[in-house]
Amino acid sequence: MGAQLRVYKRRIRSVTATKKITKAMEMIAAARIVKAQRAVAASTPYADELTRAVSAVATGSGHKHPLTTEADNPVRAAILLVTSDRGLAGGYSSNAIKAAERLTERLSSEGKEVVLYIVGRKGVAYYNFRGRDIAESWTGFTDSPTYADAKRVADPLIESVIADTAEGGVDELHIVFTEFVSMMTQTPVDRRMLPLSLDEVETEESGKLRPLYEFEPSPEGVLDALLPRYVESRIYNALLQAAASEHAARRRAMKSATDNAEELIKSLSRLANAARQADITQEISEIVGGASALADATAGSD
């Protein structure tokens, strides 16, 4: 029984050390969520207003710009998937990957070739393990993205949209990321960024007065200048949303791990106490048995 008690004590020490780590990670994630939420709140109005401006230019000009006009027969679509660089965040990355897989199946069923662009080591590892082609990937900044990171991601995507499909260009650009709803709710979503759906923007803006614009030097020139900024701002906002979601998912996962460690420590403590009581009972039994044997031996000698 002494050996069993030592095993229980060793396991309790191990679980206690793990609990300290998960508790520290939970507190770090909780602190980072606040900063990420502020960044999301600061970037969202800019991205929304830029979207309205682009839609106003596209609607008011009547010019068929390649970045706002849908192809008659789209043959290729690009998907930008945003995952995490690190694990220990529950099902955060796997849920985003599942959403991307569903979008891929839908686009493939429509006869479109899918080109994958991935942010985050988890997504890259998933597709590399399965031997799936990745056009380009970016890692190392998912927990704290900057606008420079968003621009670095946006540049090759914009080039792919502008390029002719015969030269490897794409007709559509979709993004899959995890939208931060609240501390307890983060939802994987897929959005089509390009071509910009003017019908959806008009639906969102219904009932609001649309501002009047004058375009100089021309609507085409304004669109050429605005649309890259539109893509960058949308990608930046998506990266910030994903970062906040990642921290919230990690905090929730670490809290669950800490709670499970506490329950395991309680269970092991009960088993250790039972083993200790069994040791004490056995020692008492041995003492009583030895004393009885000694008494019997003494009585026999008399």
C-alpha atoms as one frame of an Amber mdcrd trajectory, in Angstrom:
protein
   0.000   0.000   0.000   2.948   2.363   0.639   3.948   2.140  -3.021   0.393
   2.927  -4.136   0.302   5.983  -1.883   3.548   7.251  -3.429   2.036   6.833
  -6.912  -1.008   8.903  -5.932   1.155  11.659  -4.406   3.339  11.791  -7.517
   0.284  12.110  -9.757  -1.172  14.846  -7.526   2.072  16.838  -7.816   2.068
  16.388 -11.603  -1.560  17.481 -12.007  -1.016  20.441  -9.658   1.887  21.635
 -11.824  -0.271  21.282 -14.941  -3.063  23.205 -13.250  -0.719  26.123 -12.543
   0.253  26.252 -16.225  -3.326  26.130 -17.528  -4.419  28.759 -14.998  -1.618
  31.078 -16.111  -2.518  30.556 -19.791  -6.166  31.281 -18.986  -5.245  34.588
 -17.335  -2.954  35.577 -20.227  -5.675  34.820 -22.788  -8.225  36.796 -20.766
  -5.921  39.822 -20.729  -5.288  39.601 -24.478  -8.990  39.356 -25.313  -9.594
  42.898 -24.046  -6.871  44.308 -26.306  -8.132  42.291 -29.277 -11.722  43.467
 -28.716 -10.592  47.091 -28.748  -8.732  46.528 -32.011 -11.822  44.946 -33.590
 -14.041  47.803 -32.426 -11.588  50.346 -33.837 -11.203  48.686 -37.256 -14.823
  47.716 -37.985 -16.235  51.254 -38.612 -13.412  52.020 -41.053 -13.961  48.768
 -42.976 -17.736  49.361 -43.102 -17.407  52.945 -44.316 -14.864  51.932 -46.938
 -17.246  49.251 -48.177 -20.012  51.854 -48.488 -17.693  54.188 -50.366 -16.637
  51.478 -52.816 -20.251  50.448 -53.397 -21.244  54.088 -53.932 -18.522  54.535
 -56.553 -19.415  51.293 -58.293 -23.145  52.065 -58.265 -22.882  55.732 -59.195
 -20.368  55.330 -61.983 -22.073  52.588 -63.954 -18.605  51.443 -65.000 -17.989
  47.694 -65.131 -14.836  47.406 -63.094 -13.223  43.951 -62.976 -13.247  43.982
 -59.179 -16.964  44.756 -58.897 -18.330  42.899 -61.915 -19.064  39.201 -61.737
 -17.681  37.014 -64.506 -20.218  35.459 -66.847 -18.742  31.975 -66.357 -16.478
  31.956 -63.286 -14.012  29.088 -63.427 -11.680  29.702 -60.496 -12.219  30.928
 -56.926  -9.702  31.763 -54.207 -10.318  30.990 -50.533  -8.384  32.723 -47.759
  -8.576  30.590 -44.605  -7.602  32.123 -41.256  -6.498  29.661 -38.543  -4.138
  29.916 -35.556  -0.399  29.455 -35.191  -0.684  27.778 -31.803  -2.876  25.080
 -30.335  -4.556  24.719 -26.935  -7.571  26.659 -28.200 -10.187  23.914 -28.271
 -11.895  23.486 -31.635 -11.067  26.997 -32.886  -8.896  26.025 -35.875 -10.715
  22.793 -36.678 -14.063  24.605 -36.878 -12.617  27.188 -39.284 -11.120  24.398
 -41.407 -14.479  22.610 -41.512 -16.149  25.817 -42.720 -13.502  26.143 -45.441
 -14.053  22.528 -46.484 -17.791  23.113 -46.783 -17.176  26.223 -48.891 -14.711
  24.282 -51.052 -17.278  21.554 -51.672 -19.915  24.126 -52.613 -17.653  25.981
 -55.022 -16.438  22.711 -56.553 -20.029  21.585 -57.068 -20.573  24.814 -59.017
 -17.767  23.816 -61.365 -15.150  26.217 -59.956 -11.540  25.362 -59.319 -10.564
  26.303 -55.757  -7.230  27.967 -54.947  -6.253  27.949 -51.267  -4.487  30.728
 -49.368  -3.942  30.017 -45.680  -3.050  32.062 -42.605  -1.828  30.135 -39.538
   0.311  27.055 -38.935  -2.663  24.875 -38.006  -4.304  25.307 -41.400  -1.004
  24.861 -43.237  -0.268  21.641 -41.317  -3.774  20.294 -42.015  -3.536  20.690
 -45.783   0.133  19.695 -46.034  -0.577  16.471 -44.144  -3.294  15.618 -46.668
  -1.179  16.567 -49.655  -3.460  19.425 -50.710  -2.021  22.261 -52.793  -1.615
  25.657 -51.125  -1.055  28.690 -53.345   0.499  30.756 -50.545   0.578  30.781
 -46.747   1.479  33.169 -43.930   2.342  32.339 -40.301   3.644  33.928 -37.137
   1.158  36.746 -36.449  -2.286  35.230 -35.859  -2.489  36.140 -32.161  -1.546
  39.794 -32.734  -1.966  40.851 -36.397  -1.050  44.282 -37.715  -2.187  46.216
 -40.785   1.171  45.437 -42.392   0.375  41.730 -42.041  -3.023  42.270 -43.667
  -1.407  44.164 -46.550   1.133  41.367 -47.014  -1.727  38.872 -47.272  -3.859
  41.103 -49.508  -1.244  41.913 -52.168  -1.040  38.473 -53.857  -4.796  38.028
 -53.565  -5.483  41.302 -55.368  -2.979  40.336 -58.064  -4.793  37.023 -58.539
  -8.147  38.778 -58.935  -6.760  41.308 -61.417  -4.936  38.651 -63.473  -6.712
  36.897 -66.302  -7.997  33.407 -65.505  -6.024  32.016 -68.445  -2.872  33.183
 -66.669  -3.821  31.656 -63.310  -6.049  34.454 -62.053  -9.268  33.959 -60.090
 -12.822  35.184 -60.658 -13.866  35.267 -56.996 -12.246  35.847 -53.616 -13.736
  34.320 -50.448 -12.509  34.548 -46.868 -13.145  32.074 -44.043 -12.495  33.255
 -40.497 -13.955  33.035 -36.996 -16.198  35.947 -36.124 -16.016  37.191 -32.541
 -19.584  37.478 -31.231 -18.980  37.409 -27.474 -16.671  35.912 -24.868 -18.632
  32.668 -25.074 -19.577  32.629 -28.768 -17.245  32.614 -31.767 -18.700  31.578
 -35.114 -16.794  30.411 -38.230 -18.105  32.346 -41.243 -17.339  32.548 -44.960
 -17.707  35.809 -46.859 -17.220  36.703 -50.490 -15.029  39.777 -50.710 -14.682
  40.071 -54.467 -16.471  40.749 -56.675 -18.222  43.050 -54.226 -21.902  42.142
 -54.052 -23.660  45.477 -54.516 -27.058  43.917 -53.873 -26.019  42.885 -50.353
 -24.642  46.350 -49.618 -27.812  47.999 -50.873 -29.891  45.676 -48.675 -27.820
  46.636 -45.628 -28.082  50.315 -46.519 -31.818  50.269 -47.273 -33.635  53.158
 -45.589 -30.452  55.250 -45.336 -29.677  58.300 -47.414 -26.796  57.588 -49.758
 -24.246  60.433 -49.994 -23.595  62.072 -53.357 -20.076  61.777 -54.725 -18.152
  63.471 -57.487 -15.386  61.317 -58.891 -12.010  62.725 -59.873 -10.127  62.017
 -61.963 -12.635  59.306 -62.962 -14.771  56.553 -61.377 -12.362  53.979 -62.790
  -9.387  55.684 -61.149 -11.224  55.946 -57.828 -12.120  52.255 -57.952  -8.535
  51.318 -58.771  -7.392  53.236 -55.691 -10.188  52.215 -53.305 -10.559  48.509
 -53.942  -7.067  47.474 -52.766  -7.705  49.447 -49.557 -11.089  47.716 -49.297
  -9.523  44.254 -49.508  -6.780  45.168 -47.030  -9.242  46.613 -44.516 -11.553
  43.608 -44.773  -8.674  41.165 -44.318  -7.328  43.207 -41.400 -10.728  43.206
 -39.704 -11.037  39.442 -40.281  -7.574  38.846 -38.779  -8.504  40.912 -35.717
 -11.819  39.075 -35.337  -9.982  35.758 -35.623  -7.363  36.824 -33.052 -10.049
  37.806 -30.531 -11.849  34.529 -31.189  -8.625  32.572 -30.742  -7.908  34.177
 -27.361 -11.496  33.600 -26.216 -11.373  29.949 -27.320  -8.016  29.449 -25.592
  -9.295  31.047 -22.396 -12.329  28.771 -22.416 -10.213  25.681 -23.137  -7.705
  26.527 -20.397 -10.486  27.196 -17.890 -11.972  23.806 -18.697  -8.537  22.198
 -18.296  -8.031  23.943 -14.952 -11.445  22.798 -13.707 -10.722  19.235 -14.825
  -7.357  19.341 -13.040  -9.065  20.460  -9.835 -11.534  17.574 -10.073  -8.708
  15.119 -10.780  -6.744  16.403  -7.778  -9.797  15.915  -5.549 -10.286  12.389
  -6.854  -6.607  11.489  -6.412  -6.619  13.024  -2.913  -9.529  10.795  -1.925
  -7.715   7.748  -3.302  -4.522   8.782  -1.484  -6.425   9.200   1.795  -8.000
   5.786   1.322  -4.584   4.257   0.645  -3.143   6.002   3.731  -6.003   4.721
   5.895  -5.456   1.232   4.522  -1.749   1.501   5.412  -2.593   2.625   8.941
  -5.156  -0.153   9.348  -2.656  -2.720   8.122   0.030  -1.445  10.496  -2.400
  -1.562  13.422  -3.423  -5.075  12.442   0.211  -6.146  12.267   0.942  -4.584
  15.669  -2.103  -6.216  17.251  -1.286  -9.512  15.584   2.339  -9.334  16.752
   1.261  -8.472  20.285  -1.211 -11.366  20.325   1.419 -13.765  19.017   3.901
 -12.549  21.671   1.271 -12.936  24.381   0.449 -16.450  23.207   4.131 -17.338
  23.109   4.624 -15.996  26.638   1.583 -17.896  27.930   2.824 -21.099  26.302
   6.249 -20.832  27.900   4.623 -20.444  31.308
